Amino acid sequence: MNAGKMPGNGKMPGNAGKKPEIVFVLPDILGGVSSFNRNIINNSSLRKKAYVKVILVSASGWPHPRITEPMDADEVVDFRYDAAENQYAVLKRLHGLFGPDPGAIFCNEAIEMESIYHYGTTKTVYQFIHDFYNIKLAVKYGAITDVFVTHTQLFRDVLLSSDPGQVKAFQLLHGVNIPEAAALAEPGDHLKIVFTGRLVEGKGVQDIYCINRLLRSRGIEVEWTIIGRGPMKAFLAEQWKEETNIRFAAPDTTEEVMQIMGAGDIFLLPTRFEGSPVTILEALSVGIVPVVSDLPGGIREIVKENIGRTIPVGDNEGFADAIAELHSDRAKLQAMKQNARRLALEKFDIRATSDHYFDLLLRFASFKKERGKLPRIPVGFRLDQKWLPNVLVSFIRKGFSS
């Protein structure tokens, strides 16, 4: 239930130079959204033109691993709340962190959009569309959004089609740090396959065991590395306890993740729900071949036949088929690895893509729209009322749950 300066960023809050203020609001969860925002902030040559504040949002009891790597921000705020609180009180407290000065606020999730909807902001509102979850937010909170930013043509076209004359929507590519040129790993007798992501059911990590069994039934042995943290860790350890061709890793830094990935041949992502995963770009950057779920949006726009394979969601036989194909044709596999690395260099170098984001954010004054009267969107449940004291709401809810 606190909001304070997060230790460890080494900078004191305060925009003494009165630079344009840019606020990034994101969940304090280790994963693609945090990597995306951190990559933009840490790598743009335009970043010093702004005062950058990062607000990391988390709820008590979240099972997710927290962000571990620093962001090159002038101020990092750790905003925490309890699910038992009056949601209006939570939204008002978060609103107080946005600050009174004009600037830009970069929204990634629902809670900051709710806060702006009910309490307003002097800042220009940029809503980032990561996936179809954000499309739902765009429909709900489009009236307070000044600029939509997407990483795929699909999402941009969907937004523009709603009202081409009024909606401002820009497609800007993701980016990652591209490692220095190095010889791509030569496939050995056993292909090395890497999964990286949060260890949750939605990422399909539980299906890897079945894919391994299918490969073995065809006489194909591979070596697996599963990189990540999350609530399914214990389940996976039990699932694989009789197998010796797997290792689990949970590095603290992106650099360590990239080193492990760079020794692999194939990046496997049997996910159920995705926008444009940063992990796919990281795989391309180290020259390993993505074999991933066929989902609309970024995956289909990035993963073409010359660099990887897309498989229907949940089709474990299809994933095994793709791995078997590359196992039997090492020349094709090596050519695809080279193509993957080349694509990353040409389109997804963070040093170029991050500047495009900051350039758009620094143009905040030209995008700010006048707000009309907004329809009422209720918050939460019966006890979530502006007039009810937060202490009383929390007391009642905790009493009922005990």
C-alpha positions as CSV (number, residue, x, y, z in Angstrom):
1,M,0.0,0.0,0.0
2,N,3.0,2.2,-0.3
3,A,4.5,4.5,-3.0
4,G,8.0,5.5,-2.7
5,K,11.3,5.8,-4.4
6,M,12.6,2.4,-5.4
7,P,16.2,2.0,-4.0
8,G,19.1,1.2,-6.3
9,N,18.6,3.5,-9.3
10,G,21.2,5.9,-7.9
11,K,19.3,9.1,-8.8
12,M,17.4,11.6,-6.8
13,P,13.9,12.7,-7.8
14,G,13.3,16.3,-8.9
15,N,13.2,17.9,-12.3
16,A,15.3,20.9,-11.5
17,G,16.1,21.6,-15.1
18,K,12.4,21.5,-16.0
19,K,12.9,19.2,-19.0
20,P,9.8,17.7,-20.7
21,E,8.5,15.0,-18.3
22,I,7.8,11.5,-19.6
23,V,6.2,9.0,-17.2
24,F,6.3,5.3,-18.0
25,V,3.8,3.2,-16.0
26,L,4.2,-0.6,-16.1
27,P,3.6,-3.7,-13.9
28,D,6.5,-4.7,-11.7
29,I,6.7,-8.1,-13.4
30,L,9.8,-9.7,-15.0
31,G,8.9,-10.3,-18.6
32,G,8.3,-8.9,-22.1
33,V,6.5,-5.6,-21.1
34,S,9.3,-4.7,-18.6
35,S,12.0,-5.6,-21.1
36,F,10.3,-3.6,-23.8
37,N,10.1,-0.4,-21.6
38,R,13.6,-0.8,-20.2
39,N,15.0,-1.2,-23.7
40,I,13.4,2.0,-24.9
41,I,14.5,4.0,-21.8
42,N,18.1,2.6,-21.6
43,N,19.1,2.9,-25.2
44,S,17.7,6.0,-26.8
45,S,20.1,8.8,-27.6
46,L,17.2,11.2,-27.1
47,R,16.5,10.0,-23.5
48,K,18.6,12.9,-22.0
49,K,16.2,15.5,-23.5
50,A,13.5,14.4,-21.0
51,Y,13.0,13.9,-17.3
52,V,12.0,10.2,-17.2
53,K,10.0,8.8,-14.3
54,V,9.1,5.1,-14.1
55,I,6.2,3.9,-11.9
56,L,6.4,0.2,-11.2
57,V,2.9,-1.1,-10.1
58,S,2.4,-4.3,-8.1
59,A,-0.4,-5.8,-5.9
60,S,0.2,-7.6,-2.7
61,G,0.3,-11.3,-3.1
62,W,1.3,-11.3,-6.8
63,P,3.0,-14.6,-7.6
64,H,5.1,-13.0,-10.5
65,P,8.8,-12.5,-10.4
66,R,9.8,-8.9,-10.0
67,I,11.9,-6.7,-12.3
68,T,15.6,-7.1,-11.4
69,E,17.5,-5.0,-13.9
70,P,17.9,-1.2,-13.5
71,M,16.3,1.4,-15.7
72,D,18.1,4.6,-16.8
73,A,15.4,6.8,-15.3
74,D,15.7,10.0,-13.3
75,E,13.1,8.7,-10.8
76,V,11.8,5.1,-10.2
77,V,8.7,4.8,-8.0
78,D,7.6,1.5,-6.4
79,F,3.7,1.7,-6.3
80,R,2.1,-1.0,-4.3
81,Y,-1.5,-1.6,-3.4
82,D,-3.7,-4.2,-1.7
83,A,-6.6,-5.9,-3.4
84,A,-8.7,-5.3,-0.3
85,E,-8.4,-1.5,-0.7
86,N,-11.1,0.8,-2.1
87,Q,-10.1,0.8,-5.7
88,Y,-10.9,4.5,-6.0
89,A,-8.4,5.2,-3.3
90,V,-5.8,3.2,-5.2
91,L,-6.5,5.0,-8.4
92,K,-6.3,8.4,-6.7
93,R,-3.0,7.6,-5.0
94,L,-1.5,6.4,-8.3
95,H,-2.8,9.6,-10.0
96,G,-0.9,11.7,-7.5
97,L,2.4,10.2,-8.9
98,F,1.8,11.4,-12.4
99,G,2.7,14.9,-11.5
100,P,1.0,18.2,-12.4
101,D,3.3,19.3,-15.3
102,P,2.6,18.8,-19.0
103,G,4.4,16.0,-20.7
104,A,3.8,12.4,-21.8
105,I,2.5,9.4,-19.9
106,F,3.2,6.0,-21.5
107,C,0.5,3.4,-20.4
108,N,0.9,-0.3,-20.7
109,E,-1.9,-1.8,-18.5
110,A,-5.4,-1.1,-17.2
111,I,-4.8,0.5,-13.8
112,E,-3.1,3.6,-15.1
113,M,-5.8,4.0,-17.8
114,E,-8.5,3.7,-15.0
115,S,-6.7,6.3,-12.9
116,I,-6.5,8.8,-15.8
117,Y,-10.1,8.1,-16.7
118,H,-11.4,9.0,-13.3
119,Y,-9.0,11.6,-12.1
120,G,-7.6,13.1,-15.3
121,T,-4.1,14.2,-16.2
122,T,-2.3,17.2,-17.7
123,K,-0.1,14.9,-19.6
124,T,-0.6,13.6,-23.1
125,V,-1.7,10.0,-22.9
126,Y,0.1,7.4,-25.0
127,Q,-1.4,3.9,-24.8
128,F,0.8,1.1,-26.0
129,I,-0.9,-1.9,-27.7
130,H,1.1,-5.0,-26.8
131,D,-1.6,-7.6,-27.7
132,F,-5.3,-8.1,-27.8
133,Y,-5.7,-7.4,-24.1
134,N,-4.6,-3.8,-24.9
135,I,-7.1,-3.7,-27.8
136,K,-9.8,-4.3,-25.2
137,L,-8.4,-1.4,-23.1
138,A,-8.3,0.8,-26.2
139,V,-12.1,0.2,-26.7
140,K,-12.8,0.9,-23.1
141,Y,-10.6,3.9,-22.5
142,G,-10.1,5.3,-26.1
143,A,-11.9,8.5,-25.1
144,I,-8.9,9.6,-22.9
145,T,-6.1,8.3,-25.2
146,D,-4.4,10.9,-27.3
147,V,-2.0,8.6,-29.1
148,F,-1.9,4.8,-29.7
149,V,1.4,3.1,-30.3
150,T,1.6,-0.4,-31.7
151,H,4.4,-2.7,-32.8
152,T,2.4,-4.4,-35.5
153,Q,0.6,-3.3,-38.6
154,L,-2.4,-5.4,-37.7
155,F,-3.1,-3.5,-34.4
156,R,-2.4,-0.1,-36.1
157,D,-4.9,-0.9,-38.9
158,V,-7.6,-2.0,-36.4
159,L,-7.3,1.2,-34.4
160,L,-7.2,3.5,-37.5
161,S,-10.2,1.8,-39.0
162,S,-12.3,2.8,-36.0
163,D,-12.1,6.5,-36.8
164,P,-9.4,7.4,-39.4
165,G,-10.0,11.1,-39.0
166,Q,-9.6,11.3,-35.3
167,V,-7.5,8.4,-34.1
168,K,-3.7,8.9,-33.9
169,A,-2.0,5.5,-34.2
170,F,1.7,4.8,-35.0
171,Q,3.4,1.6,-35.6
172,L,6.9,1.5,-34.1
173,L,9.0,-1.7,-34.1
174,H,10.4,-3.3,-31.0
175,G,14.1,-3.5,-30.6
176,V,16.8,-5.4,-28.6
177,N,20.4,-5.1,-27.9
178,I,22.2,-6.9,-30.7
179,P,25.3,-8.8,-29.5
180,E,28.6,-8.2,-31.2
181,A,29.2,-10.3,-34.3
182,A,30.3,-13.8,-33.5
183,A,30.2,-17.2,-35.2
184,L,26.8,-18.8,-34.9
185,A,26.8,-22.0,-32.9
186,E,27.1,-25.1,-35.2
187,P,24.4,-27.7,-34.4
188,G,25.8,-30.8,-32.7
189,D,24.4,-34.3,-32.7
190,H,21.6,-33.2,-30.4
191,L,19.9,-29.9,-31.2
192,K,19.9,-27.4,-28.3
193,I,16.4,-26.0,-27.8
194,V,15.7,-23.0,-25.6
195,F,12.5,-21.7,-24.0
196,T,12.6,-18.3,-22.2
197,G,9.6,-16.6,-20.6
198,R,7.5,-16.5,-17.5
199,L,6.8,-20.0,-16.2
200,V,3.0,-19.8,-16.5
201,E,0.5,-21.9,-18.3
202,G,-0.3,-19.3,-20.9
203,K,3.2,-19.5,-22.2
204,G,2.7,-23.3,-23.0
205,V,5.8,-24.3,-21.1
206,Q,4.0,-27.4,-19.7
207,D,3.7,-28.7,-23.3
208,I,7.5,-29.0,-23.8
209,Y,7.5,-32.3,-21.9
210,C,5.0,-33.7,-24.5
211,I,7.0,-32.4,-27.4
212,N,10.1,-34.1,-26.0
213,R,8.2,-37.4,-25.7
214,L,7.0,-37.1,-29.3
215,L,10.6,-36.4,-30.5
216,R,11.9,-39.4,-28.6
217,S,9.3,-41.7,-30.1
218,R,10.8,-40.7,-33.5
219,G,14.4,-41.5,-32.3
220,I,15.3,-37.8,-32.0
221,E,17.2,-36.7,-28.8
222,V,17.5,-33.0,-28.1
223,E,18.8,-30.9,-25.2
224,W,16.4,-28.5,-23.5
225,T,17.0,-25.3,-21.6
226,I,14.1,-23.6,-19.9
227,I,14.9,-20.1,-18.8
228,G,12.5,-18.2,-16.5
229,R,10.8,-17.8,-13.2
230,G,7.1,-18.2,-12.2
231,P,4.4,-20.2,-10.4
232,M,4.8,-23.3,-12.5
233,K,8.4,-23.9,-11.5
234,A,7.6,-26.7,-9.0
235,F,5.2,-28.4,-11.4
236,L,7.9,-28.4,-14.1
237,A,10.5,-29.8,-11.8
238,E,8.1,-32.7,-10.9
239,Q,7.1,-33.2,-14.5
240,W,10.7,-33.6,-15.7
241,K,12.2,-35.3,-12.6
242,E,13.0,-38.6,-14.5
243,E,14.6,-36.8,-17.5
244,T,18.3,-35.9,-17.9
245,N,18.1,-33.9,-21.2
246,I,16.9,-30.7,-19.5
247,R,18.2,-27.9,-17.4
248,F,16.4,-25.0,-15.8
249,A,18.0,-21.5,-15.5
250,A,16.9,-18.2,-13.9
251,P,19.6,-15.6,-14.8
252,D,19.3,-12.2,-13.2
253,T,20.3,-10.2,-16.3
254,T,19.4,-10.1,-20.0
255,E,23.0,-10.5,-20.9
256,E,23.2,-13.9,-19.1
257,V,19.9,-14.9,-20.9
258,M,21.4,-14.0,-24.2
259,Q,24.6,-15.9,-23.6
260,I,22.6,-19.1,-22.8
261,M,20.3,-18.5,-25.9
262,G,23.3,-17.9,-28.1
263,A,24.6,-21.4,-27.5
264,G,21.3,-22.9,-28.8
265,D,19.9,-23.8,-32.2
266,I,16.1,-23.4,-31.8
267,F,14.0,-21.0,-29.7
268,L,10.7,-22.7,-28.8
269,L,7.6,-20.7,-27.7
270,P,4.3,-22.8,-27.6
271,T,2.5,-19.8,-26.2
272,R,-1.3,-19.4,-26.1
273,F,-1.5,-15.6,-26.0
274,E,1.0,-13.1,-27.3
275,G,1.5,-9.8,-29.1
276,S,5.1,-9.4,-30.4
277,P,7.3,-11.2,-27.9
278,V,10.6,-9.5,-27.1
279,T,12.1,-13.0,-26.6
280,I,11.6,-13.7,-30.4
281,L,13.7,-10.6,-31.2
282,E,16.3,-11.7,-28.7
283,A,16.4,-15.1,-30.4
284,L,16.9,-13.5,-33.8
285,S,19.7,-11.3,-32.4
286,V,21.8,-14.3,-31.4
287,G,21.0,-16.3,-34.5
288,I,18.7,-19.1,-33.3
289,V,15.6,-20.2,-35.2
290,P,12.2,-19.4,-33.7
291,V,9.6,-22.2,-33.7
292,V,6.6,-20.5,-32.2
293,S,2.8,-20.5,-31.9
294,D,1.0,-19.1,-34.9
295,L,-0.7,-16.0,-33.5
296,P,-1.9,-12.9,-35.3
297,G,0.1,-9.7,-34.9
298,G,3.8,-9.5,-34.4
299,I,4.6,-13.2,-34.6
300,R,3.1,-13.5,-38.1
301,E,4.7,-10.3,-39.3
302,I,8.2,-11.3,-38.0
303,V,8.5,-15.1,-38.3
304,K,8.6,-15.9,-42.0
305,E,9.6,-19.2,-43.6
306,N,13.2,-18.2,-44.2
307,I,13.9,-17.6,-40.4
308,G,11.5,-19.9,-38.5
309,R,8.3,-21.8,-38.2
310,T,4.9,-20.9,-36.9
311,I,2.7,-23.7,-35.5
312,P,-1.0,-23.8,-34.7
313,V,-1.6,-23.1,-31.0
314,G,-1.5,-26.3,-28.9
315,D,-0.4,-28.5,-31.8
316,N,2.4,-30.4,-30.1
317,E,2.7,-32.8,-33.0
318,G,3.3,-29.7,-35.3
319,F,6.0,-28.4,-33.0
320,A,7.7,-31.9,-33.0
321,D,7.4,-32.0,-36.8
322,A,9.2,-28.6,-37.2
323,I,12.0,-29.7,-34.9
324,A,12.3,-33.0,-36.7
325,E,12.6,-31.1,-40.0
326,L,15.4,-29.0,-38.8
327,H,17.1,-32.0,-37.1
328,S,17.2,-33.8,-40.5
329,D,18.4,-30.8,-42.6
330,R,21.3,-29.1,-40.8
331,A,22.2,-27.0,-43.9
332,K,18.7,-25.5,-43.8
333,L,18.9,-24.9,-40.1
334,Q,22.2,-23.1,-40.4
335,A,20.9,-20.9,-43.2
336,M,17.9,-20.0,-41.2
337,K,20.1,-19.1,-38.2
338,Q,22.0,-16.7,-40.5
339,N,18.8,-15.2,-41.8
340,A,17.5,-14.6,-38.3
341,R,20.6,-12.8,-37.2
342,R,20.6,-10.7,-40.4
343,L,16.9,-9.6,-39.8
344,A,17.7,-8.5,-36.3
345,L,20.6,-6.4,-37.5
346,E,18.5,-4.8,-40.2
347,K,15.2,-4.1,-38.4
348,F,15.4,-4.6,-34.6
349,D,18.5,-2.8,-33.4
350,I,17.4,-1.0,-30.2
351,R,19.7,1.9,-30.8
352,A,17.5,2.9,-33.7
353,T,14.1,1.8,-32.6
354,S,14.2,3.4,-29.2
355,D,14.9,6.8,-30.7
356,H,11.7,6.5,-32.7
357,Y,9.7,6.1,-29.4
358,F,11.3,9.0,-27.7
359,D,10.9,11.2,-30.8
360,L,7.1,10.5,-30.7
361,L,6.9,11.0,-26.9
362,L,8.7,14.4,-27.1
363,R,6.1,15.6,-29.5
364,F,3.4,15.4,-26.8
365,A,2.2,18.9,-27.1
366,S,1.1,18.5,-30.6
367,F,-1.1,15.4,-29.8
368,K,-2.9,16.6,-26.7
369,K,-6.7,16.6,-27.2
370,E,-9.5,18.4,-25.5
371,R,-11.6,16.1,-23.3
372,G,-15.3,16.0,-23.7
373,K,-17.8,14.7,-21.1
374,L,-16.9,11.1,-20.4
375,P,-19.5,8.3,-19.9
376,R,-19.4,6.7,-16.5
377,I,-17.4,3.6,-16.2
378,P,-17.8,2.0,-12.8
379,V,-14.8,0.8,-10.8
380,G,-14.6,-2.6,-9.0
381,F,-17.5,-3.8,-6.8
382,R,-20.1,-2.5,-4.3
383,L,-17.6,-1.4,-1.7
384,D,-15.6,0.6,-4.3
385,Q,-17.1,4.0,-3.8
386,K,-15.4,7.4,-3.8
387,W,-17.2,8.4,-0.6
388,L,-16.3,5.3,1.4
389,P,-13.1,5.6,3.5
390,N,-10.3,3.3,2.4
391,V,-9.5,2.1,5.9
392,L,-13.2,1.0,6.4
393,V,-13.3,-0.8,3.0
394,S,-10.0,-2.6,3.7
395,F,-11.2,-3.6,7.2
396,I,-14.5,-5.1,5.9
397,R,-12.9,-7.0,3.1
398,K,-10.1,-8.4,5.2
399,G,-12.6,-9.4,7.8
400,F,-14.7,-11.3,5.3
401,S,-11.7,-13.1,3.8
402,S,-10.2,-14.2,7.2
